[in-house]
């Protein structure tokens, strides 16, 4: 494996680990990075890499929220210290029920539609939802949210968030961004909305990674040794960076709103437009 290419993979893993959880569109960032530092790999591999590297980000969420997401535990029987019994956390099962309900729309629609990673479309989505973030947060200024934990989210609200999550199939929208926006519209607090977004990512991103990998293997055969190495480096990097990013966002939203991400999206959208359009004008 070429050292320079490893550095590019490392950079992509860092960007994925940061932008997958922040409402700023990981796709927009990864395309911009690939424009600036093109990866010397076949296009088919680069397409699947951008999905498989998300697996590292999923592992970070599972590790950080394991106690809240794993519904089973062992407990010793009070009358016999040598025997243990399996305890099922009802609230955790209910939470997983809401996660599944929220993921159904995206799973169905995602199998039917596949938008191309068009830079102009990505830039437009970045700017549009950036403006929406600013408008919604201005409206929510000083507002008290009726829902403050993920346990308080109803099945109806979960379905509503899931329907909005369908929009994430449009590149540049940001899966975390659209789910957080919908949560805010429903009166769900920023920490609860961000946390529920992390949980939704587990089945959605795992499913997308699996399908992209399966499609690649069916159409192009197995990965080369170098490509396996790239996937490993990218996934591990995304995992480590995601650990810090998720912790940062959970601390950030306890004290701040999302407007700064709205302005960031607008700025990034303009940059993507410039990087895409200017070379065409002066070609």
Secondary structure, DSSP 8 states (H G I E B T S, - for coil): --HHHHHHHHHHHHHHHHHTTTTT-HHHHHHHHHHHS--SS-HHHHHHHHHHTHHHHHHHHHHHTHHHH--EEEEEETTEEEEEEEEE-HHHHHHHHHHHHHHHHHHHHHHH------HHHHHHHHHHHHHHHHHHHHHTTT---SB-SGGG--HHHHHHHHHHHGGGGSTTS-HHHHHHHHHHHTTB-HHHHHHHHHHHHHHHHHHHHHHHHHHHHHHH-S--HHHHHHHHHHHHHHHHHHHHHHHHHHHHTTT--SHHHHHHHHHHHHHHHHHHHHHHHT-
